[in-house]
Amino acid sequence: MGGPPDGRTTVRTAVRAPLRWRASPVDLALQASRRAASGELPVAFCAEVGRRMLLAQLQFGEWVLRRVETIAFQDERTVVREMTIDLRVREDAPVFVDDGGVEYWLVPLTLMRRRTLVDFHIRTEDDQPVRMSGLRLAQQLDEAILMAAAATTTRHPNAVDARDAAVVTEFIQTLVAGRRDEVRECWDRFEATSPSGDGPLEVLRGSAVFTAAARKLRNGFTLYAFLRVDAGRHRLLRVSFVEPIRWVYQWPDLRCPTAQDPVWTYRANQRVPARYRWDRVAAALGWASTRVRFQVPSAERAASYHVEITAPPGVRIGRATLLAGRPNEPEHRLTADHEENDTLTVGLHGVEVPHGSLCRAQVDLRVQSSGWLATMAIAGLAVCAVLASATWHVARQEHPGPEQGNNMVVLLLTTAAAAATLVAHRESSGIASRLVVGVRTVAAVCIALPVVAAGFVAYTERQPDEPPEPSTSPWLLSLTIAAGVLSLHLVVVWYLSRRVERAGRPRSPWDMTPDPPVHRWFTRPSSDSHPHGPVDRNLLDATRVHHFDRPAIGIRSSEAYHERYDVTDSSLGSAVARLTALRAAPDATPSFTCGDPTRCPRRDSGACLVMTENGTWRSGFRRGRTDAPGR
């Protein structure tokens, strides 16, 4: 790719200049592992590769057309996430050539949290495995991203002391490849520095581009893929992994700016405040749906995002909502999609979610009214009726005989045994049983009442010629009233589930079809009638209306998410402009090969975007020797 006839190089040409490495991705990964085995921390890869990878991450929506994510409950302990990524490889993607001459594009698919992935798979459109980078090579590439981000600072135009360069190199290596305690220690040291100082970390602390990139790579890493060039730029990849579930209600802590922290912050899975603990009790008793909330960071990493959530057998989704947007800009480019239909699978859609957004999906789960819940409600009414008949019979008989008492005991025990069979019946999934554990407890107590009544009748039985004893009718009456209250609870739970199933109507802003008729006796108030106006115009208002600020069963994503929200269109544009300005010199060779992947030939030719001829950073930082050992 050449420049204009007059010799000038435009930004577009510089950004999309081919970058080729004569090195196999497998060999690179193995070499990095061998160096790490000798006690060395991985050294940064080419800063130009890092610059292009960081630009690709900031501009996911420009080259990733669609992400379709499917979330299904595998069992009561895990959910399976399957994602289809429809992308077009960027024109500035670096190319790696292996020993057989096969070319691979280096593509950053997403950002992941720094933890072990469970049952992770990635396949191509023709169901072939995708070549991935090893752990150490991924760390080298992430270090290169931070090196490129550090070059965007305009502080210290002259070269600095080699000691300062060593501090910067050590900080980046430790942050990306250090142990847990080392990462925490170096990050605390970095956060404690003042951006107005003159030290090397202070200079980096004053760079918004570097601080944002370092914050993402502190707890996460980039998921890189090597895609064959001969398969074309338009690719369709399938990624899947498993997430654990903790059936504990958690509270999302979204905090607005304060004097101590002038930035929006979000912390998931916090302890539920006392004022919200009723939500958990109401869900356990069946009076409210069980709220399950998913993190969906992929929503901001594509031009179009679609998530499908499938309920487990025996469970219905009564309501589902997708909410994504910047808390620091609540009225800017909000994505909100919601459905209120009784269904087993729900689809939610969002488009053009801006970078730096809080992205979450939420579903309300209820056990279906037909099946166990309906039979248990009928059994509860039957228990109440049998106890009422026993109470009435004992009250009207002044001198019941032994045969009548025995018959009554048999009737009560038979009723309890029949109802116990229904309670002991297991739903078609463990999740359904978990959702009705409170209702099942109420049902168990209800069917135990005939056994208690049989005991009273048996132990207070007397012969007709014996002197009168205290009657058992007050005790039976008390048990009958208790059975009536418990059976009424079961009926109410059944009614609420039935109400959810019958009252739904399409609410999605993408659905242009007419609303179906709503049953008169099961009509619920519409959430669109909010006093603050349409809920899809303000993120904070929609958060309250759709109960994203209430406790829920939280399921984190293995993909990295934001904890601080300060990105705006202006700051994002400034970051892209700074990275774009770090382009190759006009006399740079647009295409080259390199036998040593740890040494960039552009540095020696003076055409490196970060390094000058004497090996110093253009921003004032000097990169240490690439063959120097780590700590």
RAZI-V337447 format. One record per pair of residues at least 12 apart in sequence whose C-alpha atoms are under 8 Angstrom apart, sorted by the first residue. I is the first residue (numbers start at 1). J is the second residue. D is the distance in whole Angstrom. If there is no record, write none. Layout:
# RAZI-V337447
I	J	D
I	J	D
This chain:
# RAZI-V337447
1	13	7
1	17	6
1	18	7
1	590	6
2	590	7
7	586	7
8	586	6
9	586	6
11	580	7
11	581	8
11	583	7
14	583	6
14	584	6
15	52	8
15	92	6
15	580	7
15	583	7
16	91	6
16	92	4
16	93	8
17	91	8
17	92	6
17	590	5
17	591	7
18	91	8
18	92	6
18	93	7
18	94	7
18	95	8
18	590	6
18	591	6
19	92	7
19	93	7
19	94	5
19	95	6
19	590	7
19	591	6
19	592	7
20	94	6
20	95	5
20	96	6
20	97	7
20	591	6
20	592	6
20	593	6
20	594	8
21	94	8
21	95	6
21	96	5
21	97	6
21	592	7
21	593	5
21	594	5
21	595	7
21	597	7
22	96	6
22	97	5
22	98	7
22	99	8
22	593	5
22	594	5
22	595	6
23	96	6
23	97	5
23	98	5
23	99	7
23	594	8
23	595	7
23	596	8
23	597	7
24	96	6
24	97	6
24	98	4
24	99	6
25	96	7
25	98	7
25	133	7
25	226	8
26	133	7
26	134	8
28	137	7
28	597	8
29	133	6
29	134	5
29	135	8
29	136	6
29	137	5
30	134	8
32	136	5
32	137	6
33	136	6
33	137	8
36	136	8
39	630	8
40	629	6
40	630	5
40	631	7
41	173	7
41	174	8
41	177	7
41	178	8
41	629	7
41	630	5
41	631	7
42	136	6
42	137	8
42	139	7
42	140	6
42	173	7
42	177	7
42	630	7
43	140	6
43	143	7
43	173	7
43	626	7
43	630	8
44	139	8
44	140	5
44	141	6
44	142	8
44	143	5
44	144	5
44	147	8
44	173	8
44	598	8
44	626	8
45	140	5
45	141	5
45	143	7
45	144	5
45	597	8
45	598	6
46	141	8
46	144	6
46	597	8
46	598	7
46	599	7
46	600	6
47	144	5
47	145	7
47	147	6
47	148	5
47	609	8
47	610	7
48	144	8
48	148	7
48	608	8
48	609	7
48	610	8
49	94	7
49	141	8
49	144	7
49	145	8
50	141	6
50	142	7
50	143	8
50	144	4
50	145	4
50	146	7
50	147	7
50	148	6
51	144	7
51	145	6
51	148	5
51	149	7
51	579	7
52	92	7
52	93	7
52	94	8
53	93	8
53	107	8
53	108	7
53	145	7
54	145	6
55	576	7
55	579	7
56	90	8
56	108	7
57	108	7
57	110	8
57	301	8
58	355	7
58	572	8
58	576	7
60	300	8
60	301	5
60	302	6
60	303	8
61	300	7
61	301	6
61	302	4
61	303	4
61	304	8
61	352	7
62	302	8
62	303	7
63	87	6
63	88	5
63	89	7
63	90	6
63	302	8
64	85	7
64	86	6
64	87	4
64	88	6
64	301	7
64	302	5
64	303	6
65	85	8
65	86	6
65	87	5
65	88	7
65	302	6
65	303	5
65	304	6
66	84	8
66	85	6
66	86	5
66	87	7
66	302	5
66	303	6
66	304	5
66	305	6
66	306	8
67	83	7
67	84	6
67	85	5
67	86	6
67	298	7
67	299	8
67	301	8
67	302	6
67	304	6
67	305	5
67	306	6
68	83	5
68	84	5
68	85	7
68	305	6
68	306	5
68	307	6
68	308	8
69	81	7
69	82	6
69	83	4
69	84	6
69	305	8
69	306	6
69	307	5
69	308	6
70	82	5
70	83	6
70	307	6
70	308	5
70	309	6
70	310	8
71	307	7
71	308	6
71	309	5
71	310	6
72	309	6
72	310	5
72	311	7
72	312	7
73	310	7
73	311	7
73	312	6
74	312	8
75	429	7
75	430	7
75	431	7
76	245	7
76	429	8
76	430	6
76	431	5
76	434	8
77	244	6
77	245	5
77	246	7
78	242	7
78	243	6
78	244	4
78	245	5
79	242	6
79	243	5
79	244	6
79	245	7
80	240	7
80	241	6
80	242	5
80	243	6
81	240	5
81	241	6
81	242	6
81	243	7
82	238	7
82	239	6
82	240	4
82	241	7
83	238	6
83	239	5
83	240	6
84	236	7
84	237	6
84	238	5
84	239	6
85	236	6
85	237	5
85	238	6
85	239	8
86	234	8
86	235	6
86	236	5
86	237	7
87	233	8
87	234	6
87	235	5
87	236	6
88	233	5
88	234	4
88	235	6
89	105	8
89	107	7
89	233	5
89	234	7
89	235	8
90	233	8
93	105	6
93	106	6
93	107	7
94	106	6
102	228	7
102	229	8
103	228	6
103	229	5
103	230	7
104	226	5
104	227	5
104	228	4
104	229	5
105	225	8
105	226	5
105	227	5
105	228	6
105	229	6
106	224	7
106	225	6
106	226	5
106	227	7
107	224	6
107	225	5
107	226	6
107	227	7
108	222	6
108	223	6
108	224	5
108	225	6
109	222	8
109	223	6
109	224	6
109	225	7
110	222	6
110	223	5
110	224	8
110	298	8
110	301	7
110	559	7
111	220	7
111	221	6
111	222	5
111	223	6
111	559	6
111	560	5
112	220	5
112	221	5
112	222	6
112	223	6
112	558	6
112	559	4
112	560	5
113	219	6
113	220	4
113	221	6
113	558	5
113	559	5
113	560	5
113	561	8
114	219	5
114	220	4
114	221	6
115	558	8
117	241	7
117	242	8
117	558	7
118	241	6
118	242	5
118	243	7
119	240	8
119	241	5
119	242	6
120	239	7
120	240	6
120	241	4
120	242	7
121	238	8
121	239	6
121	240	5
121	241	7
122	237	7
122	238	5
122	239	4
122	240	7
123	237	6
123	238	5
123	239	7
124	235	8
124	236	6
124	237	5
124	238	6
125	235	7
125	236	5
125	237	6
125	238	7
130	225	7
130	226	7
130	227	7
131	225	6
131	226	5
131	227	7
132	224	6
132	225	5
132	226	6
133	224	6
133	225	7
133	226	7
138	221	8
138	222	7
138	223	8
138	224	7
139	176	6
139	177	6
139	221	8
142	176	7
142	217	7
142	221	7
142	222	7
143	172	6
143	173	7
143	176	7
145	213	8
146	172	7
146	210	6
146	213	7
146	214	7
147	172	8
148	579	8
148	610	7
149	209	6
149	210	5
149	213	7
149	579	7
150	204	6
150	207	7
150	209	8
150	210	5
150	619	8
151	582	8
151	610	6
151	617	7
151	618	7
151	619	5
151	621	8
152	207	7
152	209	7
152	210	8
152	578	6
152	579	6
152	582	7
152	619	7
153	203	7
153	204	7
153	206	8
153	207	6
153	619	6
154	619	6
155	203	7
155	619	7
155	620	7
156	619	6
156	620	5
157	618	7
157	619	6
157	620	5
158	618	8
158	619	7
158	620	5
159	616	6
159	617	7
159	618	8
159	619	8
159	620	4
159	621	6
159	622	7
160	620	6
160	621	6
160	622	7
162	622	7
162	624	8
164	199	7
164	200	6
164	621	8
165	200	7
165	621	6
165	622	5
165	623	6
165	624	7
166	623	8
166	624	6
167	200	7
167	201	8
168	200	6
168	201	7
168	621	8
169	623	7
169	624	7
170	630	8
170	631	8
171	186	7
174	186	7
175	187	7
175	214	8
175	217	8
175	218	6
176	217	7
176	218	7
183	218	7
187	218	8
190	202	8
190	205	7
191	205	8
193	205	7
194	206	8
200	621	8
208	575	8
209	575	6
216	560	8
216	562	8
219	560	8
220	560	6
243	555	7
243	556	8
243	557	7
243	558	7
244	555	7
245	554	8
245	555	6
246	553	7
246	554	8
246	555	8
247	553	6
248	552	8
248	553	6
248	554	8
249	272	7
249	280	7
249	551	6
249	552	5
249	553	5
249	554	7
250	268	8
250	269	5
250	270	5
250	271	6
250	272	6
250	551	5
250	552	5
250	553	6
250	554	6
251	268	7
251	269	6
251	270	5
251	271	6
251	272	5
251	273	8
251	549	7
251	550	6
251	551	4
251	552	7
252	266	7
252	267	6
252	268	5
252	269	6
252	270	6
252	548	8
252	549	6
252	550	7
252	551	7
253	265	8
253	266	6
253	267	5
253	268	6
253	269	8
253	270	7
253	549	8
254	266	4
254	267	7
254	549	8
263	328	8
263	564	7
263	565	6
263	566	6
264	327	7
264	328	6
264	564	6
264	565	5
264	566	7
265	563	6
265	564	4
265	565	6
266	562	8
266	563	5
266	564	6
267	563	6
268	554	8
269	554	6
272	551	7
276	550	7
276	551	7
279	551	7
280	551	8
283	435	8
284	435	7
284	436	7
284	437	7
284	438	5
284	439	7
285	436	8
285	438	5
285	439	5
286	436	7
286	438	7
286	439	6
286	493	6
287	492	8
287	493	6
287	496	7
289	364	5
289	365	5
289	366	5
290	364	5
290	365	5
290	366	6
290	435	7
290	552	8
290	553	8
291	362	7
291	363	6
291	364	5
291	365	6
291	551	8
291	552	5
291	553	6
292	362	6
292	363	5
292	364	6
292	365	7
292	552	5
292	553	5
292	554	6
292	555	7
293	360	7
293	361	6
293	362	4
293	363	7
293	552	6
293	553	6
293	554	5
293	555	6
294	360	6
294	361	5
294	362	6
294	554	6
294	555	5
294	556	6
294	557	7
295	359	6
295	360	5
295	361	6
295	555	7
295	556	5
295	557	5
295	561	8
296	359	5
296	360	5
296	361	7
296	557	7
297	358	8
297	359	6
297	360	8
297	557	8
297	559	6
297	560	7
297	561	6
298	559	8
299	324	8
299	350	7
299	353	6
299	359	6
300	352	7
300	353	5
300	354	6
300	355	6
300	356	8
300	357	7
300	359	8
301	353	8
301	355	8
302	352	7
302	353	8
303	351	6
303	352	5
303	353	7
304	349	8
304	350	6
304	351	4
304	352	6
305	349	6
305	350	5
305	351	6
306	347	7
306	348	6
306	349	4
306	350	6
307	347	6
307	348	5
307	349	7
308	345	7
308	346	6
308	347	4
308	348	6
309	345	6
309	346	5
309	347	7
310	344	6
310	345	4
310	346	7
311	344	5
311	345	6
311	365	8
312	344	8
312	429	7
312	431	7
312	432	7
313	428	6
313	429	6
313	432	7
314	367	6
314	368	6
314	427	7
314	428	6
314	429	7
314	432	6
315	344	7
315	365	6
315	366	6
315	367	4
315	368	6
315	431	8
315	432	6
316	342	6
316	343	6
316	344	6
316	365	6
316	366	5
316	367	6
316	368	6
317	341	7
317	342	6
317	343	5
317	344	6
317	345	7
317	346	8
317	363	6
317	364	6
317	365	5
317	366	7
318	340	6
318	341	6
318	342	5
318	343	7
318	363	7
318	364	6
318	365	6
318	366	7
318	500	6
318	501	7
318	504	7
319	338	7
319	339	6
319	340	4
319	341	6
319	342	8
319	363	6
319	364	5
319	365	8
320	338	5
320	339	5
320	340	7
320	346	7
320	348	8
320	361	7
320	362	6
320	363	4
320	364	6
321	336	7
321	337	6
321	338	4
321	339	6
321	348	7
321	361	6
321	362	5
321	363	7
321	546	7
322	335	8
322	336	6
322	337	5
322	338	6
322	348	6
322	349	7
322	350	8
322	359	8
322	360	6
322	361	4
322	362	7
323	335	6
323	336	5
323	337	7
323	358	8
323	359	6
323	360	6
323	361	6
323	539	8
323	542	8
323	543	8
324	336	7
324	353	7
324	357	6
324	358	5
324	359	4
324	360	6
324	539	8
325	353	7
325	354	7
325	356	8
325	357	5
325	358	5
325	359	7
325	539	6
326	354	8
326	356	6
326	357	4
326	358	6
326	539	8
326	565	7
326	567	8
327	357	7
327	358	7
327	539	7
327	540	7
327	565	7
328	565	6
328	566	6
328	567	8
329	568	8
330	538	5
330	539	5
330	540	6
331	537	6
331	538	5
331	539	6
332	538	8
333	352	8
333	353	7
333	354	7
334	353	7
334	536	7
334	537	7
334	538	7
334	539	6
335	350	6
335	351	7
335	353	7
335	536	7
336	350	7
336	536	6
337	349	6
337	350	7
337	508	6
337	509	6
337	510	8
338	507	6
338	508	5
338	509	8
339	505	8
339	506	6
339	507	5
339	508	5
340	504	5
340	505	6
340	506	6
340	507	6
341	500	8
341	501	7
341	503	8
341	504	4
341	505	6
341	506	6
342	500	7
342	501	5
342	502	7
342	504	6
355	567	7
355	572	8
356	562	7
356	565	6
356	566	8
356	567	6
356	568	8
357	562	8
357	565	7
358	561	8
358	562	7
362	548	8
366	435	7
366	497	7
367	432	6
367	435	7
367	436	7
367	497	7
368	497	6
368	498	8
368	501	8
369	494	6
369	495	8
369	497	5
369	498	5
372	422	7
372	425	8
372	427	7
373	490	8
373	494	6
374	494	6
375	422	7
376	419	8
376	422	7
376	423	7
376	443	7
376	490	7
377	487	6
377	490	5
377	491	5
377	494	7
379	419	6
379	422	8
380	419	8
380	443	7
380	446	7
380	447	7
380	483	7
380	486	7
380	487	5
380	490	7
381	484	7
381	487	6
381	488	8
383	415	7
383	416	7
383	419	8
383	446	7
383	447	7
383	450	7
383	483	7
384	480	6
384	483	5
384	484	6
384	487	7
386	412	7
386	415	8
387	412	8
387	450	7
387	453	8
387	476	7
387	479	7
387	480	5
387	483	8
388	477	7
388	480	6
390	408	7
390	476	8
391	473	6
391	476	5
391	477	6
391	480	8
392	473	8
394	472	7
394	473	6
395	473	6
399	463	8
399	464	6
400	462	8
400	463	8
400	464	7
401	462	8
401	463	6
401	464	6
402	461	7
402	462	7
402	463	7
405	457	6
405	458	7
405	461	7
406	458	7
408	454	7
408	457	8
409	454	5
409	455	8
409	457	7
409	458	7
410	454	8
412	450	5
412	451	6
412	453	7
412	454	6
413	450	6
413	451	6
413	454	7
415	447	8
415	450	7
416	447	5
416	448	7
416	449	8
416	450	6
416	451	7
419	447	6
420	444	7
420	447	6
423	440	7
423	443	7
423	444	7
439	490	7
442	486	7
442	490	8
443	486	7
443	487	8
443	490	7
446	482	8
446	483	6
446	486	6
446	487	7
449	479	6
449	483	7
453	475	8
453	476	6
453	479	7
456	472	7
456	475	8
457	472	7
460	472	7
498	522	8
499	522	5
499	523	7
499	524	8
500	522	8
502	518	7
502	519	7
502	522	6
503	518	6
503	519	6
503	522	5
503	523	5
503	524	6
504	518	7
505	518	7
527	545	7
530	545	8
582	609	5
582	610	7
583	609	5
584	607	6
584	608	6
584	609	5
585	607	5
585	608	7
585	609	7
587	607	7
588	602	8
588	607	5
588	608	8
598	626	6
598	627	8
599	626	7
603	615	7
611	623	8
